[in-house]
Amino acid sequence: QLQASGGGSVQAGGSLRLSCAASGFTLDDNALGWFRQVPGKEREEVGCIDKYGTKKYKDFVKGRFAISRDNAKNTVSLQMNSLKPEDTAVYYCRASGALGVYWGQGTLVTVSS
């Protein structure tokens, strides 16, 4: 399973760091991604990192968010800087690989103006 942490409330322009820790399996061979969802809308991808370390981001977070993985600690993180009120959402991590797709439980990020 994936256990997410690090959500909270912050003012616009602030920063938060989210982390997901895996248990029961290793993240080494998995593509890892971060998604977010607001009520009434579909879950959307924020960015991803493949098992080789290649990263991709959606345009709305480019230059502000950064994904990293630590295979030794079996974790994936999302550093969020210059946060905007429209970044308010529940954030989910996802691991996908040969063993299937795993989702974290979600962590709420609230950005106030």
C-alpha positions in Angstrom: 0.0 0.0 0.0 0.9 3.6 -0.3 0.7 6.0 2.6 0.6 9.7 1.8 1.5 12.5 4.1 2.4 16.2 4.1 -0.9 17.9 3.2 -2.1 20.9 5.0 -3.1 24.6 4.7 -0.8 27.3 3.4 -1.2 30.8 2.1 -0.7 31.6 -1.6 2.9 31.7 -2.5 3.8 29.2 0.1 5.3 25.7 -0.2 4.4 22.2 0.9 6.0 18.9 0.4 4.0 15.7 0.0 5.4 12.2 0.4 4.2 8.7 -0.3 5.8 5.7 1.4 5.3 2.3 0.0 4.9 -0.9 2.1 4.6 -4.4 0.9 6.3 -3.8 -2.4 9.2 -1.8 -3.7 8.9 1.2 -5.9 12.0 0.6 -8.0 10.4 -0.8 -11.1 7.3 1.4 -10.9 6.3 4.5 -12.7 5.2 7.0 -10.1 2.8 9.8 -10.4 0.9 12.5 -8.5 -2.7 13.4 -9.2 -5.2 15.8 -7.7 -8.9 16.0 -7.5 -11.4 18.7 -6.5 -15.0 17.9 -5.7 -17.1 17.7 -8.8 -14.2 17.3 -11.1 -12.2 14.3 -12.5 -8.9 13.4 -11.0 -6.1 14.9 -13.0 -2.5 14.1 -13.3 0.0 16.6 -12.0 3.2 14.9 -13.0 5.1 11.7 -13.1 8.5 10.1 -12.9 9.4 6.8 -14.6 11.7 4.1 -13.2 14.6 5.7 -15.0 14.1 9.1 -13.4 12.5 10.9 -16.3 10.0 13.4 -15.2 7.0 15.0 -16.8 4.7 17.8 -15.6 1.5 19.3 -16.6 1.8 22.8 -17.8 -0.2 24.2 -14.9 2.5 23.1 -12.4 5.7 23.4 -14.5 8.4 25.4 -12.8 6.5 25.3 -9.5 6.3 21.6 -8.6 9.0 18.9 -8.5 8.7 15.2 -8.2 11.4 13.0 -6.8 11.8 9.4 -5.8 14.1 7.8 -3.3 14.3 4.1 -4.0 16.4 3.5 -0.9 13.6 4.9 1.3 10.9 3.5 -1.0 9.2 6.9 -1.2 8.1 9.4 -3.8 7.7 13.1 -3.0 6.1 16.2 -4.5 7.6 19.5 -3.7 5.1 22.3 -4.3 6.3 25.9 -4.4 4.6 29.1 -5.3 1.2 27.6 -4.5 -1.9 29.2 -5.8 -5.5 28.9 -4.5 -6.4 26.9 -7.6 -3.9 24.2 -6.4 -6.4 23.4 -3.6 -7.3 19.7 -4.0 -6.9 16.3 -2.6 -3.5 15.0 -3.9 -2.9 11.3 -4.6 0.2 9.3 -5.4 0.1 6.4 -7.7 2.5 3.6 -8.5 2.1 1.5 -11.6 4.2 -1.5 -12.7 4.1 -5.2 -13.4 2.3 -5.9 -10.1 -0.5 -3.5 -10.9 -1.6 0.0 -9.9 -1.6 1.3 -6.4 -3.1 4.5 -5.1 -2.3 6.4 -1.9 -5.2 7.4 0.2 -5.0 11.1 -0.7 -3.9 14.1 1.3 -5.7 17.5 1.3 -3.9 20.6 0.3 -5.6 23.9 0.9 -4.2 27.2 -0.4 -5.8 30.4 0.8 -5.5 33.8 -0.9 
